[in-house]
Amino acid sequence: MSLTAHDVQKIAHLARLGINAEDIDAYANSLSGILDLVAEMNTLDTEQTSPMAHPLNQVQRLRADVITEVNQREHFQALAPQIEAGLYLVPKVIE
């Protein structure tokens, strides 16, 4: 898929990015290459491939789920300007 300079300008506008006019052609070539790679990858048959979380088939080392610190809720909430029913009260920021 080949992107034009107009496509790059439109993408930059939608992403709210400021790009220099002399860099538009380089961006168009780079983005076109990425889209071509994605299109090529979409043609591959992955029916027999099982999903994996890590390319080296490693497992995550997990620690035991135990409490390691003392509950200091009352201490921290004593420093808060406003609390109610164990919750921090903050000013409304969205109308």
Secondary structure, 3 states (H helix, E strand, C coil): CCCCHHHHHHHHHHCCCCCCHHHHHHHHHHHHHHHHHHHHHHCCCCCCCCCCCCCCCCCCCCCCCCCCCCCCHHHHHHCCCCEECCEECCCCCCC
